[in-house]
Amino acid sequence: MNGGFRRKWISWPELNVSPEIWPEKVAGELRDREMDVKVQITAVIDKSKQERKTEAEFGDGGVLVTESDIQHMVSKV
């Protein structure tokens, strides 16, 4: 299993650009993808830090609700 990541190969005809521009187009798309992954990694790290902080404050008993959990629930309302 690949962790939910599906590799999508980009071919020149799909991009609808000239062969001279193709490398720049691909580089831009890869840079965008890189930035998205960095944001996701930061979110996971922040949530982990929040959970550890909460566990340290309140111990290991009961249900753990983080700030991001509350934001998610409020956004659904």
N, C-alpha and C positions, 0 to 999 in steps of 0.2 A: 504494500500500500504506500502511496506517496504523500500522505498527510493532507489530502484534499487539494493538492496543487495539480492542475492539469496543464501540461506543457502545450503551448500553441505555437507552432512554427509559423513564421510570417514569410510569405513568399513575395517575390517582386510583383507579379501580376495583381495580387490582392491589394497592394498599396496604391495602385493607380498613379504612380509617379515614375518619372524617368529614371533610368539606371544610375545616373549621376547623383540624383538626390536620395536614392534609396538608403544608403548608409546613414545619412543624417536623420532620415525619418525613423529608421529602426532604432538608432541611438536615442532619439527623443522618446520613443515609446518605452524603451528599456529604462530610461531615467525616470519616467513617470511611474513605471511599475516599481522601481527601486524605492522611490519616495513613499509610495503606498505601503510597501512592506515595512519600511522604517517606522511609519506611523502605527502600524499594527503591532510591531515589536514593542514600541514605547508604551502602548496601551496595555499590553500584557504585563510588562515590567511594573508599570504604575499600579495595576490591579493587584499584583503579587505583593508589592510593598504595602499597599493599603490593608490587605488581608493579614500580613504578618504584624503590622502595627495594631490592628484590631485584636488579634489573638494575644498579643503581648499585654494589651490593656485589660481584656476581659477574660482571659484564660481560654481553656479549650472546651468549655461547655456551651451547649445551646446552639441555636442557628446563627450563622454568620451572614450578616447583611452589610454589604459595603456601600460606599457612596455611589459607585457606578451602578449597583443594583437598584438603588432608589431612583437615580436619574432615569434608568431604563423603564422602570415602572411608571414614573410620572409622565414620561414622554408618550406612553400609550393612552393616557387619559385625555 
